[in-house]
Amino acid sequence: MASRVVRITRFNMTSLALGLAFLYLPIVILVIYSFNASRLVTVWGGWSLRWYHEFFNDRAMLEAAWMSLRVAAVSATLATLLGTLAAVGLARGERFRGRALFSGMLYSPLVIPEVISGLSLLLLFVALNAERGFWTVTIAHTTLTMCFVTVVVQSRLTSLDRSLEEAAMDLGCDPVRAFLLVTLPLILPAIAAGWMLAFTLSLDDVVIASFTTGPGSATLPIRIYSEVRLGVKPEINAICTLVIALIAVVIVVASFASKLSSSQGESAAPL
Amino acid sequence: MAEDAEIDEHGAAARPAPQSFAADMPLLRIEGVAKTFGTFRAVDTLSLDIRAGEFFALLGPSGCGKTTLLRMLAGFETPDEGRILLDGKDIAPVLPHERPVNMMFQNYALFPHLSVYDNIAFGLKRAGMARAEIAARVAEMVALVKLEGMEKRKPDQLSGGQRQRVALARSLARRPQVLLLDEPLAALDKKLRESTQAELMELQRRLGTTFIIVTHDQEEAMTMAGRIGVMDAGRLVQVETPRHLYEAPATRWIAEFVGDINLFEGRLTAREHSRLTVTTAGAGALMVSELWPPVTKDVVNVAIRPEKVKLSRRAPAVGEGAAHTINRLDGVITDVNYLGGLTTYKVKLESGAMIRASAANTARLDVDAYLAGQRVVAWFTPDDCLVLEQ
């Protein structure tokens, strides 16, 4: 791959620019308009931080943001714990009966439409007579994001040389200690990347959250969605810009973490 | 002689009998061990004794079960049948981390997140050694493998040869009774491999640890090991010293696997004292000295190593006595391969069969070198060849 140098031509540059514009122009416009001084969303009235100021004084919005962050943090942590365990079971466990079924079921949230999983979770919570709010959303998001953690961690585990664990056992570790002292430090970047992925997925989910949340515990995306239905306020632009910035930071950190993880793996598994 | 002296000493000291018996007991005894993966019998009822302080090589082509056997010794696989006795005790129920056996892995399996120091200290920490003791032992190991000044580096900052040394130091740090080495030199280039072979042998002599090495490289096994066990399809086909293995292979398969050999199939037609005459289709009647055990079959192979086949322009002078009888084959050189230290020749005999010969290039300028197309006589003595029944 590295040996194939792509020449920069006018055609390449144009298609790159068009592609990037297609993907990012709407976001760029949103970011620019978040600094708009005008009350009208589509009319430019000069630069201002007015809407950011407005957002930080909007109690309901701030509460929704706080709710979203808490849900994202707790569900990402739960999903990472469960997802890592599932990955270890799949990558390292002996071939148990129903292994294929287990891995298939684990990955089902990847393919099942969110509306369906949201609805089914709602039915479950209603049947259990659970009060809908923070915990129901958190549980729903955990089930949604766990499989993503498993994918990331499992791919790291399968690329990790098994003889490392055997070497640890050979040098006096029982299997649990071998995992804690050798495997865990080596897959930690992948686990961190999985956590951040789960965090961002939870943060921007609307569909499942709207099924499973209750009165007074709206997450930020739900709050934004309901506000927009009454007409777009420039304040929404400011909030969205902040969310985009947060997610961008998390994604950059996560990709660095997984890069770190794979570069460590190279020395571990030269094959 | 040495054994006699030992017995005398024991007698003089009037030691109790069981102790001298224990001294005769091999350090490691493998008894009828078998391992099956699915329907594939990786190791097939294999028995082997290895003495303390031995440098033993398990040699065989890939897939012959040598690595599986090694992994059973390390405890990563459990034998389906048979027992493995270490110092007279069955180690089957002993888990890998509790065995006084350490393994050096083929790809070294260095912990990438730990420094050289921590890699070597890893096993010592698990053994609950005191800090100062660990530091002293690591320093000793680092000196042993000549890696002074590298302690703080991570494995990915080391060269292949240095990694190999770290792996060796790490596996020796716990002072195992037996060190298992799985293709320890496979990842090194040729020059480095040769110097490392010498270092491994020197190290083994100095420490007196029993080394069991697994390799598919016969030269490596011959250079380093005191004894070689040749494996094929899960079975141990011959256990011998390198010289014996090369000069007196038990079967045709071993003869072809270890080194290069010419084979002529024929029928045993005469036996006079220990001199056999074998009539072959490819090379006519050949005279062979019979070894122990005597040949029992009629259809046999006469085997001769290429370096024992001499070439000359004229037939060599033959003495009158029977002891001077030699086998002479007329032919034409078809192929000359100059390899630096030696030159190999292919000679087409009158029957159409080929015989390979090799000769050391002992002179820098050799105006008399044989050329392709030249008529030559290939000859060898009855003692230089052997009869293989299978």
Contacts between the chains, C-beta under 8 A, distances in Angstrom:
chain1	res1	chain2	res2	distance
A	161	B	107	6.6
A	161	B	109	6.4
A	163	B	105	4.8
A	163	B	106	7.7
A	163	B	107	6.4
A	163	B	109	4.1
A	164	B	109	5.2
A	164	B	111	6.4
A	166	B	74	7.9
A	166	B	76	5.7
A	166	B	96	7.4
A	166	B	103	7.8
A	166	B	105	7.3
A	166	B	109	7.0
A	167	B	103	7.6
A	167	B	105	5.9
A	167	B	109	3.9
A	167	B	110	7.9
A	167	B	111	7.5
A	167	B	170	8.0
A	168	B	111	7.5
A	168	B	122	7.4
A	169	B	75	7.9
A	169	B	76	7.8
A	169	B	95	7.7
A	169	B	96	4.5
A	169	B	97	5.0
A	170	B	74	6.1
A	170	B	75	7.9
A	170	B	96	5.6
A	170	B	97	7.2
A	170	B	102	5.8
A	170	B	103	5.0
A	170	B	123	7.9
A	170	B	171	7.6
A	171	B	97	7.5
A	171	B	102	7.1
A	171	B	122	5.2
A	171	B	123	3.4
A	171	B	126	6.0
A	171	B	170	7.1
A	171	B	171	7.9
A	171	B	174	6.9
A	172	B	97	4.8
A	172	B	123	5.3
A	172	B	126	3.2
A	172	B	127	5.7
A	172	B	174	7.2
A	173	B	97	5.6
A	173	B	126	5.7
A	174	B	95	7.3
A	174	B	97	5.7
A	177	B	126	7.5
A	181	B	122	7.9
A	182	B	111	5.8
A	185	B	113	4.8
A	186	B	112	6.8
A	186	B	113	6.0
A	264	B	112	5.1
A	264	B	113	6.6
A	264	B	156	7.8
A	265	B	112	7.6
A	266	B	156	7.2
A	267	B	110	7.7
A	267	B	112	4.5
A	267	B	154	7.7
A	267	B	155	5.3
A	267	B	156	3.6
A	268	B	110	8.0
A	268	B	112	4.6
A	269	B	107	7.6
A	270	B	107	6.4
A	271	B	107	7.2
